[in-house]
């Protein structure tokens, strides 16, 4: 493998970047605070903070919110050279917290991200060893077809690159459930690592038995199926593999971005083992997968102790198993 500059991206996060309109109480009454967010954006930020050389691609607006997203990506060390400006508005997600869980109302019609097409796909450098996709960018059109086309291109380019998928399902955002389910199933077939929350897994598979659901997903092609279970930690399943990582006890501020931090930290752990390829991933033993899972769970646990999507930096995770 050719040597790379420490700053040459090895991970590409492609998908949603938006503004979370987060409720706040002010002296004048309730208000919304605009904060950069989106599942794939959060994953890119978390990966950058964990010192994974990361690039990001999506339709970023020329408006003030698009500028806000760019600033945060650059601040985390994420390469945005692939992101050309789009003269359309930024997606807004109005957030409410119910018992610490986020609920969303999306304003997404005709936005910079929603309207990207396969013709907008950039050339991806051969230095990129892994692709992460997911979130609401898999739902609407034309962006959903665009993200699927990107994953198919990466899967078929012969460079042996790893693909990780997190559907991060938002049922209230889905308008054509049959088409969405079909897309997720096709992407599962392209991916090497698939991550679900336990709720997402039940929504997609329509079953309650964990082993049965995971076996069904694994049979669709991925090497690893990861399932996050909130305060119960996470599990990783594969051929002859079933390992778990308990979640540490923490005081939860909110859960926004926890799953995204988990994704980035798991990929960071793989990168530390030079395992950002299907072959190298398949060669990892159960102990290595368990260590990566523990690292991801502990990073996510740290993020939920903070308000908003605020993943840990590398130095905060030093000494953690899997680091």
Protein Blocks (a to p, Z undefined) as FASTA:
>chain_A
ZZddfklcfbdceddddddddddddfkbccdddddedjklmmmmmmmmnopacddddddd
fbfklmmmmmmmmmnopafklmccddbdddddddddeehiacddddfehiaklmpcfklp
ccddfklmbdcdedjllmmccklmmmmmmmmmmmmnonopacdddfkpafklpmblmlmm
mmmmmmmmmpmbdcddfklmmmmnopablklmmmmmmmnopabdcddehjnopadddehi
acdddddddddfblghklmmmmmmmmmmmmmnopacfklmmmpcfklmmmmmmmmmmmmm
mmmmpgcjddddfklmgoiahZZ
